[in-house]
Amino acid sequence: MKYFIFTAIVLSTFFSSIQGKLSRVYHPYVIPLERELEYRTLLQDTKTSSDLKQLQLLGYGQSFNENLFLEFYLISENTDGESAEISAYEVEALIQLTEQGEFWADWGLVFELEKVDSLSIWEVSSGVIIEKEWGRWSTTANLFVIYEFGDDYDEEWHTAAALQLRYRHSQFIEPSLELFSSEYGSSIGPGLGGQLRFGLQKLNWEVGLQLALDNDAPDTYWRFLIDFEF
């Protein structure tokens, strides 16, 4: 019961999400003793030229107990023709609130702290993760709020959300339909993921295509994710 009270407070205070969340959908599960190497990239059109804008994240994370997973990211952002350089750093904490299948839905929290390289620009985000399973189907909601501040940036609040409907066809193939919404607009599109096992080690992969639902979002963008769990 204490988990639901805590989550209700967070929901009422932090009902929302963020731009960096366009590159993935979070799930509320922590695997004890797990370590992970992760690579994410987001490719989107710029609307002002034929060049593609690319956001890349390279991370290392590990679980510290059955409920807490911490991850550190190096972030780069560039357009075609530019060399990729580190533009920001991020620390992320994923907290599993309930046991899988314990209640009508599975609940988790995610917290992030991001610092822009060489500038006094900070970003703090807090989010709620809700996942519900129906047989082979599962629905996931990510709801975040983001606060940006610093000596080189005016204070701003932003919100965003990610929704996913996923069908677990097999361990190797899981098609999905995904919706992302943030200050950068709203978009929807198909996704595909899967998992390869090598003994106790796992390789997870995801790819998704998003199409704009309004004029604020990029016309199209692709997201890719690979993480190696060991």
C-alpha positions as CSV (number, residue, x, y, z in Angstrom):
1,M,0.0,0.0,0.0
2,K,2.9,2.4,0.8
3,Y,4.1,2.0,-2.8
4,F,0.7,3.1,-4.2
5,I,0.6,6.1,-1.9
6,F,4.1,7.2,-2.9
7,T,3.3,6.6,-6.6
8,A,0.1,8.6,-6.4
9,I,2.0,11.6,-5.0
10,V,4.6,11.3,-7.8
11,L,1.9,11.1,-10.4
12,S,0.0,14.1,-9.1
13,T,3.2,16.2,-8.9
14,F,5.1,14.9,-11.9
15,F,2.6,13.9,-14.6
16,S,4.7,14.1,-17.7
17,S,8.0,13.4,-19.8
18,I,11.0,14.7,-22.0
19,Q,12.9,15.0,-25.4
20,G,15.6,12.5,-24.5
21,K,12.8,10.0,-23.9
22,L,12.1,9.9,-27.7
23,S,14.9,7.4,-28.0
24,R,13.4,4.7,-25.8
25,V,10.4,3.3,-23.8
26,Y,11.3,2.5,-20.2
27,H,10.1,-0.7,-18.5
28,P,9.7,-0.9,-14.6
29,Y,11.9,-4.0,-14.0
30,V,15.2,-4.4,-12.3
31,I,17.2,-7.7,-12.5
32,P,19.5,-8.3,-9.5
33,L,23.2,-8.5,-10.2
34,E,22.8,-7.3,-13.8
35,R,25.4,-5.2,-15.6
36,E,24.7,-3.5,-19.0
37,L,26.4,-1.8,-21.9
38,E,23.9,0.3,-23.9
39,Y,24.0,2.2,-27.2
40,R,21.2,4.4,-28.4
41,T,20.8,6.6,-31.4
42,L,18.1,8.9,-32.7
43,L,18.1,10.0,-36.4
44,Q,15.7,12.8,-37.3
45,D,15.2,15.3,-40.1
46,T,15.9,18.9,-39.3
47,K,13.1,20.5,-41.4
48,T,15.4,23.3,-42.4
49,S,17.8,21.2,-44.5
50,S,18.4,17.8,-46.0
51,D,20.9,17.0,-43.2
52,L,20.0,14.5,-40.5
53,K,20.3,15.3,-36.9
54,Q,21.8,12.5,-34.7
55,L,21.6,12.0,-31.0
56,Q,23.8,9.2,-29.5
57,L,24.0,7.8,-26.0
58,L,26.6,5.3,-24.8
59,G,26.0,4.0,-21.3
60,Y,27.1,1.6,-18.6
61,G,24.8,0.5,-15.8
62,Q,24.3,-2.1,-13.1
63,S,21.8,-3.1,-10.5
64,F,22.7,-2.6,-6.8
65,N,19.9,-4.6,-5.4
66,E,16.6,-6.1,-6.6
67,N,15.0,-2.7,-6.9
68,L,17.6,-0.2,-7.9
69,F,19.5,0.1,-11.3
70,L,21.9,3.0,-12.0
71,E,23.4,4.0,-15.4
72,F,25.8,6.6,-16.6
73,Y,25.7,8.0,-20.1
74,L,27.9,9.9,-22.5
75,I,25.8,11.9,-25.0
76,S,26.7,13.4,-28.3
77,E,24.6,15.4,-30.8
78,N,25.6,16.3,-34.4
79,T,24.3,16.8,-37.9
80,D,25.5,15.2,-41.2
81,G,29.0,16.4,-42.0
82,E,29.9,17.2,-38.4
83,S,32.1,15.0,-36.2
84,A,30.4,13.5,-33.1
85,E,31.7,15.0,-29.9
86,I,30.5,14.6,-26.3
87,S,27.9,17.2,-25.6
88,A,26.5,16.1,-22.2
89,Y,26.6,13.7,-19.4
90,E,23.8,11.9,-17.6
91,V,23.2,9.8,-14.5
92,E,20.0,7.7,-14.4
93,A,18.3,5.8,-11.6
94,L,15.5,3.2,-12.3
95,I,13.5,2.0,-9.2
96,Q,11.2,-1.0,-9.4
97,L,8.3,-0.3,-7.0
98,T,6.3,-3.5,-7.2
99,E,6.9,-7.1,-8.0
100,Q,5.9,-8.2,-11.5
101,G,2.3,-9.4,-11.5
102,E,1.8,-8.4,-7.8
103,F,-0.9,-5.8,-8.6
104,W,-3.1,-4.9,-11.5
105,A,-0.1,-3.2,-13.1
106,D,3.7,-3.1,-12.5
107,W,5.1,0.3,-11.3
108,G,8.5,1.9,-11.4
109,L,10.2,5.3,-11.2
110,V,13.0,6.8,-13.2
111,F,15.1,9.8,-12.2
112,E,17.7,11.6,-14.4
113,L,20.3,14.3,-14.0
114,E,22.0,15.7,-17.1
115,K,24.8,18.3,-17.4
116,V,25.7,20.0,-20.7
117,D,29.4,19.8,-21.4
118,S,31.4,23.1,-20.8
119,L,28.2,25.1,-19.9
120,S,26.2,25.7,-16.8
121,I,23.1,24.0,-18.1
122,W,21.4,21.3,-16.1
123,E,18.4,19.1,-16.6
124,V,16.6,17.1,-13.9
125,S,13.7,14.7,-14.8
126,S,11.4,12.5,-12.8
127,G,9.0,9.9,-14.3
128,V,6.5,7.2,-13.5
129,I,6.6,3.9,-15.4
130,I,3.4,1.8,-15.6
131,E,3.2,-1.5,-17.4
132,K,0.2,-3.9,-17.7
133,E,0.3,-7.4,-19.3
134,W,-2.6,-9.3,-21.0
135,G,-1.2,-12.7,-22.1
136,R,1.2,-12.0,-24.9
137,W,0.2,-8.3,-25.0
138,S,1.6,-5.6,-22.8
139,T,1.0,-1.8,-22.6
140,T,3.6,0.6,-21.1
141,A,3.3,4.3,-20.2
142,N,6.2,6.6,-19.4
143,L,5.1,9.9,-17.8
144,F,7.8,12.5,-17.0
145,V,8.4,16.1,-15.9
146,I,11.7,17.9,-16.7
147,Y,13.3,21.0,-15.1
148,E,16.0,22.8,-17.0
149,F,18.2,25.4,-15.2
150,G,21.7,26.9,-15.0
151,D,23.7,30.1,-15.2
152,D,23.8,29.7,-19.1
153,Y,20.1,28.9,-19.4
154,D,16.7,30.3,-18.3
155,E,14.7,28.1,-16.0
156,E,12.1,26.0,-17.8
157,W,9.6,23.2,-17.1
158,H,8.7,20.6,-19.7
159,T,6.5,17.5,-19.9
160,A,6.5,14.5,-22.2
161,A,5.0,11.0,-22.4
162,A,5.7,7.7,-24.2
163,L,3.2,4.9,-24.8
164,Q,3.8,1.5,-26.2
165,L,1.6,-1.4,-27.2
166,R,3.8,-4.5,-27.6
167,Y,3.1,-8.1,-28.7
168,R,5.5,-10.8,-27.5
169,H,5.5,-13.0,-30.5
170,S,8.6,-14.8,-29.4
171,Q,11.9,-14.1,-27.5
172,F,13.4,-13.0,-30.8
173,I,10.6,-10.8,-32.3
174,E,8.3,-8.4,-30.4
175,P,6.5,-5.9,-32.7
176,S,5.0,-2.8,-31.1
177,L,3.1,0.5,-31.8
178,E,4.6,3.5,-30.1
179,L,3.5,7.1,-29.3
180,F,5.8,9.9,-28.2
181,S,4.8,13.4,-27.1
182,S,6.9,16.2,-25.7
183,E,7.7,19.9,-26.2
184,Y,9.1,18.8,-29.6
185,G,5.7,17.6,-30.8
186,S,3.8,14.3,-31.0
187,S,4.5,11.3,-33.2
188,I,3.5,7.7,-33.7
189,G,4.9,4.7,-35.5
190,P,5.8,1.0,-35.5
191,G,8.6,-0.6,-33.5
192,L,10.4,-4.0,-33.5
193,G,12.5,-5.6,-30.8
194,G,14.0,-8.8,-29.7
195,Q,16.5,-10.7,-27.6
196,L,19.4,-13.1,-28.2
197,R,20.7,-15.2,-25.4
198,F,24.3,-16.5,-24.9
199,G,24.1,-18.5,-21.8
200,L,23.5,-16.1,-18.9
201,Q,24.3,-13.1,-21.2
202,K,21.7,-11.3,-23.3
203,L,21.7,-9.0,-26.3
204,N,18.6,-6.8,-26.6
205,W,17.8,-4.8,-29.7
206,E,15.1,-2.3,-30.7
207,V,14.3,-0.2,-33.9
208,G,11.4,2.2,-34.4
209,L,10.1,4.6,-37.0
210,Q,8.1,7.7,-35.9
211,L,5.8,9.8,-38.1
212,A,4.8,13.3,-37.1
213,L,1.2,14.0,-35.7
214,D,1.7,17.8,-35.7
215,N,3.8,20.5,-37.1
216,D,6.1,20.7,-34.1
217,A,7.5,17.1,-34.5
218,P,10.1,16.1,-37.1
219,D,8.4,14.6,-40.2
220,T,10.1,11.3,-39.5
221,Y,12.8,9.9,-37.2
222,W,14.3,6.6,-36.5
223,R,15.4,5.2,-33.1
224,F,17.8,2.4,-32.5
225,L,18.9,0.7,-29.3
226,I,21.3,-2.2,-28.5
227,D,22.2,-3.3,-25.0
228,F,24.3,-6.2,-23.8
229,E,23.4,-7.6,-20.4
230,F,26.0,-9.6,-18.5
